[in-house]
């Protein structure tokens, strides 16, 4: 059974940094595509960042240069380092996984975590 558990979300101020974690079980983060998505109430879930099994990363334009996705294969975890946070980064952040390549479409992902809330105050 695949489980993804996110953690690290909290209330921060604009300009702060925050690191989100995603602990995986029942799947291997280094063998699959891992993605971070986010969602605000009333809007669709949007792609934030992804890392492929061969370590190729991709980012949404809105976070490029500020966010970094990484993984620790030994711990079977994926991380999202978020720097220079803005109020518009406020959302629930989700970790997801799928076989194959990273895509930016949420419906192509097979498994999801429960999400962790990030609030950025101005």
C-alpha positions as CSV (number, residue, x, y, z in Angstrom):
1,X,0.0,0.0,0.0
2,X,1.4,3.3,-1.1
3,X,1.4,6.1,1.5
4,X,2.7,9.7,1.2
5,X,2.8,11.8,4.3
6,X,3.6,15.5,4.0
7,X,4.9,17.7,6.8
8,X,6.5,21.0,7.5
9,X,3.7,23.4,6.6
10,X,3.0,26.4,8.9
11,X,2.5,30.1,9.1
12,X,5.4,32.2,8.0
13,X,6.1,35.8,6.9
14,X,6.7,37.0,3.4
15,X,10.4,36.6,2.5
16,X,10.8,33.6,4.9
17,X,12.0,30.1,3.9
18,X,10.3,26.8,4.6
19,X,11.1,23.2,3.8
20,X,8.3,20.7,3.2
21,X,8.9,17.0,3.5
22,X,7.1,14.0,2.0
23,X,7.8,10.6,3.5
24,X,6.9,7.7,1.2
25,X,6.1,4.1,2.0
26,X,5.1,1.3,-0.3
27,X,6.9,3.0,-3.2
28,X,10.4,4.1,-4.0
29,X,10.9,7.8,-4.6
30,X,14.0,7.2,-6.7
31,X,12.2,4.8,-9.0
32,X,9.2,7.0,-9.8
33,X,8.3,10.5,-10.7
34,X,7.5,12.6,-7.6
35,X,5.6,15.9,-7.8
36,X,4.5,18.7,-5.5
37,X,1.2,20.4,-6.2
38,X,-0.7,23.1,-4.3
39,X,-4.3,24.1,-4.0
40,X,-6.1,27.1,-2.7
41,X,-9.9,27.0,-1.9
42,X,-12.0,27.4,-5.0
43,X,-9.1,26.7,-7.4
44,X,-7.7,23.7,-9.1
45,X,-4.7,22.0,-7.8
46,X,-1.6,23.3,-9.6
47,X,1.8,21.8,-10.4
48,X,4.6,23.3,-8.4
49,X,7.7,21.1,-8.9
50,X,8.6,17.6,-10.0
51,X,11.6,15.3,-10.0
52,X,12.0,12.3,-12.3
53,X,13.7,9.0,-11.5
54,X,16.8,10.2,-13.3
55,X,16.8,13.4,-11.2
56,X,15.6,15.8,-13.8
57,X,13.7,18.6,-12.1
58,X,10.9,20.9,-13.4
59,X,9.2,23.9,-11.9
60,X,6.2,26.1,-12.4
61,X,7.2,29.5,-13.7
62,X,5.7,31.1,-10.5
63,X,8.2,29.3,-8.3
64,X,11.3,28.9,-10.5
65,X,14.4,30.3,-8.8
66,X,12.7,30.3,-5.4
67,X,11.7,26.6,-4.8
68,X,13.9,23.5,-5.1
69,X,12.7,19.9,-5.1
70,X,15.1,17.2,-4.0
71,X,15.0,13.7,-2.6
72,X,16.8,11.5,-0.2
73,X,16.8,7.9,-1.5
74,X,18.1,6.4,1.7
75,X,15.3,7.9,3.7
76,X,12.8,7.5,0.8
77,X,11.7,11.1,1.2
78,X,11.1,14.1,-1.1
79,X,11.5,17.7,-0.1
80,X,10.5,21.1,-1.3
81,X,12.7,23.9,-0.2
82,X,10.8,27.2,-0.5
83,X,12.7,30.5,-0.3
84,X,11.5,34.1,-0.6
85,X,8.0,33.1,0.1
86,X,5.2,35.3,-1.0
87,X,1.6,35.6,0.2
88,X,0.5,34.1,-3.1
89,X,2.3,30.9,-2.2
90,X,-0.3,30.3,0.5
91,X,-1.9,27.0,-0.2
92,X,-2.2,23.4,0.8
93,X,0.8,21.5,-0.6
94,X,0.5,18.0,-1.8
95,X,3.0,15.3,-2.6
96,X,2.2,12.9,-5.4
97,X,3.8,10.0,-7.3
98,X,3.3,8.3,-10.6
99,X,5.2,5.8,-12.8
100,X,7.0,7.2,-15.7
101,X,8.0,10.8,-16.3
102,X,7.0,14.0,-14.4
103,X,3.9,15.6,-15.7
104,X,2.1,18.8,-14.7
105,X,-1.3,17.3,-14.8
106,X,-2.7,16.1,-11.5
107,X,-4.9,13.5,-12.9
108,X,-1.9,11.6,-14.2
109,X,-0.6,10.9,-10.7
110,X,-1.6,7.7,-9.0
111,X,-1.0,8.4,-5.3
112,X,-1.4,11.5,-3.1
113,X,-0.6,12.6,0.4
114,X,-3.1,14.4,2.6
115,X,-1.5,17.7,2.2
116,X,0.3,20.2,4.5
117,X,-0.9,23.8,4.8
118,X,1.4,26.8,4.2
119,X,0.3,30.3,5.0
120,X,2.4,33.3,4.1
121,X,1.5,36.5,5.8
122,X,2.4,39.9,4.2
